[in-house]
Amino acid sequence: MPSREPGRTPRQVFGGMLRYYRELAGLSRAELARQISKSESLIQAIELGQRAATAEVTGDLEAVLPADGALLRLRDEIGDGLGYQAYPSWFQEWAFLEREAKRLRGFEPSLVPGLLQTEDYAKAVFRTRFGVTDEEIDEQVAARLKRQEILEREQPPRLWVILGESVLRRPVGGTYVMREQLRHLTEMARRPCVALQVIPGTVTHRGLWAGGFAIADFEDAPAVGYQETASQGQVVDRAEDVAALVETWDTLVREALPGPPRSLCWRKWRSHGHRPRDVAHVELHRRQRWQLRRGWRVARGELQRQRRRRVRRGDAGPGRGCRRP
């Protein structure tokens, strides 16, 4: 079973080293921030492992601290590890489990899941959070796109996602952003390792109100779940809780439309920016059209057989045979 102990992240290691040299120099956070012309909140965030120090900031820190190049060497040694931890600490354990899983199952009632988001869609989602700067948004978007690299591996995990219909109807970021997101979903659904289903808005199963969740399945270890709340997410590893998530998942699979959601008018949305019609409405009318066509073919065949019988009896009247009423 993969080790799920996240330990100290690369950012926390770098932050601890920065704090050590700052205290060695006898500087407070505010004094250090003034000397490098940065904000005190930035210094605090770097020391706590919440922000990554850029190469420029690291150089400025080296200029005023007695680190003798240690911070620069540490940053070079960590490399991409600094940028990869842009998501919050409570999510880091799940990010590790995602990379180790053989299959990922997820339900999202309100937003496209992170592994399937486009860059612009992710930016639009992060912009809704209070108090975030453009730099933080770019950092978080880069980390989200980095997560998606697991789907580009030679042997990617199998990804099975169920979306609520409202996910496709909600124009996050505007018409253009949503149109590109839907196009991306369509392309991803064609991959052999990705399965995508949609639950119509008319479904009212209780599992829909449980919020988004995900399940990671491993080759030689028990499944682990992940649930989101209004403020943060949490890893679910108790066997009873994971079993409850699996049961909810199985029920949602039965309620979802089978196969790729080709009836969602995505092509119309992509071409004209219109919202897709209600999924159940489209499915119903598609079945009705098929039944009408089938019924007309049956009726036409019966009329033709009756005419042939009259011709054989010699009592066929004038006319062209079968005519649509």
N, C-alpha and C positions, 0 to 999 in steps of 0.2 A: 504493500500500500504506500502511495506517495506520502512523504512527510508533510504534514500540514502545519508545522510550526513555522510561522513566518520569520521569527527572529528579528534582528535589526536590519532595516532596509539600507541600501547604499546611501540614501539621503541622510538617514539618521547617523550613520558612521561619519559622513562628512560633517554634519552639523555638530557632532560631539567633538570632532577634531578642531573645528572653528571655535567652539566654546572654550576648549582647553587653551588655545593660543591667545584668545581674547583675554581670558582671566590671567594668563601668564604675563600679558602686557599691562595688566592693571587697568583695563578699560571697561567701561559699562557699554551696554548695547547702544545707548544714545550717543556716547562719545565716539564709538567706532563708526556709527552711521554718519556722523558729521564729518569725520575725517575722510570718508570715501564718497561723500556727497550722495548718500542713499538714505532711505527711510529706516527708522528703527524697527518698524513692523517687518521689513524685509530681512533684517538681521535675525530677528526673533524667529521668523518662519524658516529660515535656513537652518538655524541651530536646532529647531524642533523637528526637522526633517519634512516640513510641509512644502517647502519650495526648493528648487534646484538652483545652485549658484552657477551662473553663466561663466564662460571663460573670462569675460571682461571683469565681472565682479570678483572672481577669484584672483585675478591679477591685481586689482585694487586692494584686496585684503592682504595679499602677500607684501604689498608696498608699505603697509603700516604695522604689520604684525611680525613678531620674531619667529616666523615659521620656516625660514630658510628654504623655501621652495617645496615644503612638505604638502601644502594644500594643492598646489599645481600638480604635483606628482600623484597625489591621491585622486584628484579629479580625472587625470589621464588614465589611471589604473581602473577606476570605476567605469569610465566611458559612458555607454548608453544607459547604464544602470541608473544614473541620476535622472535622466529624462523619462525613464520607464515607470517611475513611481509617482506620477502626477495625480493619480487617483488617491482618495483618502485612505488612511491606515486601515479602516475597517473593511476595505475592499481588497486589500493586497492578498489576503489568504485565498479569496475566491479567484483572483487573477492567476495565482499559482495553480490552483486546482483545474482551471480551464485549460492550461497548457498541458496538464498531465492526463486529462480525461480522454477516453476513447469515444464517448458519445455525450453530447450535450442536448438536453431538452429544456425548452423554455416557453413560458406563457407570458405575453405582454398585453394588457388590456388597454393601454393608453398611448404608448410610444413604441417606435421601432426599436428593437433591442440593439445594444451597443455594437455587437458583432456584425450587424447588417446596416449600420448607419453610414451615410455619406458624410464627407467632411463638412459640407454646408449645413446639413441637418443637425449634426452634432454641435456645431457652433450655435445654431439657433436654440438648441436645448440648453446649452450652458449659459447663454445670454439671459435666460429667464431667472437665473439665480441672483440674489441680492449681493451687492458688495464685491463682485468679481471684476478684475481688470482685464483689459484686452490681452495682456501678457499671460495671465492665468488661464484665460480661455484657450489661447493658442497652445499652451502647455498641456491642458487637459485633452484637447482634441488630438494632439499628436500622440498622447498615451493611448487614447481610444483606438486610433488607427493602427498603432503598434499591436494592440491586442488582436486585431483582425488578421494579423499575419499567420496565426495558427491555421486559418482556412486556406492559406497558400502553400502549406507544406506539402511534400510529396505524398505523405499519408496523413491527411487532415482528419480531425475528429468528425464524426457524423453529427450534423447539426439539424435538429428538428424543432421548429418554432411554430407556435400557434399564436395568431394575432387576433385581437378583438377588431371588429369591423370599424370601430371609431378610429383606430390607428390609421386606417387608409383614408378616412374622411376628414381628419383634422389637418388643415394646411399649415403644418409647422414651418415657420420661416417664410411663408408666402407661397404663391402658386409655382414659381420657378423651382424653388428648393424642393417642394413636395413632388413636383413632376420628375425631377432627377432622382429623388429617393425611390419613387415607385418604379422607375426604369431600372434602378440598381437592384431592387427586390426581384423584379422579373428576371434579370440576368442571373442573380444568385440562385433563384429557384430552379434554374436549368442545370445547375451543377449536380452531379450524382451524389455528392456528400451532403447536400442541403435539401431538406424537406420543409415546405411551407404550407400551412393551413390557416383558414380564417373562420372565426365563429361569427355567424350573422348577428346583427344587432337585436333581432327578435328573440334570441335565446336568453333566458333569465335564470340559468343554473346558478346555484349558490357559490360554486367555485369561482365565478366571475368576480365576486366581491372580495375575494381573498387577496387581491393585488397580484403584481407580477412575481414570478418565482422561476427558478431554474433548478435542474437536476443534472449532476455530473456523474456519469457511469464510468467505472474503471474496469480494466481487464481482470485484475486479481484483487479487488478490494471492494468493500461495500460502497453503495452510492452515497453521495453527499448532496445536500440541497442548499439553496440560497434564496432568501426571501427579502423583499424590499419593504421598508416602512416609509412613513412620511419624511423622516429625517435622515435615515441611513439604512444600510442593509446588514444582514447577519448570515453567517454560515450555519446551516442546520445539519448536525451530525448524529443526533440521537436517533436510534433505529425507529422508534415509534413515530417521530416527527417526519422522518424521511418517508416512511410508509404512508403517512397521511398525504404528503405531497404527491407521491406516486399514484395514490388512489384518485386524488383530484385531477391529476394529469390524464389518467385513463378515461375519466368521465368527460373531460374537455375534448379529448380526441374523438369520442363518440358523437359529441355535439357539433364538432367542426365540419365544414364542408370537405368532402373527400378530394384529395388530389390538389394540384395547383389551382389557385383561384382565378381561372381564366375568364370568368364572367363578371369581373369587377369593373369593366369599362376602363381599364388602365390606358388602353390605346387612345381612347377619347380624351382622357385626362391629359395624357402626354401631348396630344396634338392641340387641344383647345383650352386646357386649363380648367375644364369642368369637373365638378365633383362626381364620383361614381355613384350610381343609384344604389338603393338598398340591396344588399346581397340576396336576401331571401326573395325580394321582389323579382330580381333578375332571374334567379334560379326557377321560380315558379313560372314565369312567362316563357322561359326556354323550354320547360317541360310541356307547357300547354301548346306551344308552337309545334313541338315534335309530335304530340298526340293528334293535333289537327291535321298535320301533314300525313301521318300514318292513317288516320281515319279517312281522309280523302282518297288515298291510294286504295284502301280496302273498298270503299264505296264505288270508285271508278271501275275497279276490277269486277265487282259484282254486276254493275250495269252492263259492262261489255259481255260478260257471260250470258246475261239474260238476252241481250240482242242476238248473240250467236245462236241461242236456242230458238228464238223466233225465226231467224233466217232459215235454220234447218227445217222448221215446221212450215215455212212458206208464208208466215203471216207478219213479216217485218214491215212496219209502216215507213213512211218517209221520214227523213231526218238524218242527222250526222252521227247518230249513235250517242256516245256519252258527251254531255255538255254540262259544264259547271254551272250550277244554278246561280 
